[in-house]
Each structure stands twice: as structure tokens, then as C-alpha cells.
Amino acid sequence: MTFHAVAKLSDVGAGDLVPVAVGGVEMVLYRVGDTLYAAQRRCLHQGADLSEGLVLRGAIVCARHGWQFDARTGQHEASTENCLVMYQVEVRGDEIWVDPTPLRRGGFG
């Protein structure tokens, strides 16, 4: 695992999808409660930029067509075979670090 500092904790507010890039891999950072997550930046539907959407009631909502993905696992709300690529996040002090190695689609197991 190779983690990279990508943002400060204060950069990621409730409901925000913050665009970052790590080693050429584009992703979005966001929080659900006190937990930070990172997912691929492009929607599976038509490649829309998810950073233009929001996190609402535990879901990432794409601004283009309203596709929703579980914010914790990346799974599409109605089609579990459609999942965002998720990335491992660590908090070190007031910095957010991300490993650009993809985790299994649809979660961490």
C-alpha cells in the first residue's frame, strides 16, 4: 500500500464530494458521519463528474441523472453488480491520505 496526502480534514464538509487525484487516479473524497471515504470520480452511467453531485442520506448522488450509490460500499441503489471503485482512506493528524490501489468493487471485503 502506498498512501498519499490529498487533503486536510477541513476540506471535506458534510455533503461534499471533493475531487482529488493520486498518481493519475481521479477520485472523490467525502464523509459519512465521522468516516471518510474515497471513490472513483466518474459515474458508471455516462461518466459524469461525481464531484458535481452530493452525499445525501448515505448515498452519493450523481448530478447528471440522479444515479445513487451507497456511500459506504459504492453499490448502485438498484443494481448491486454496478459498483464504484473504492479506495482506502486514512486520517493522519489533520491530513487525509489515500491509497490509489482499487479495493474490490462494492466494498472492502
Secondary structure by P-SEA (a helix, b strand, c coil): cbbbbcccccccccccbbbbbcccccbbbbbcccccccccccccccccccccccccccccccccccccccccccccccccccccbbbbbbbcccbbbbccccccccccc
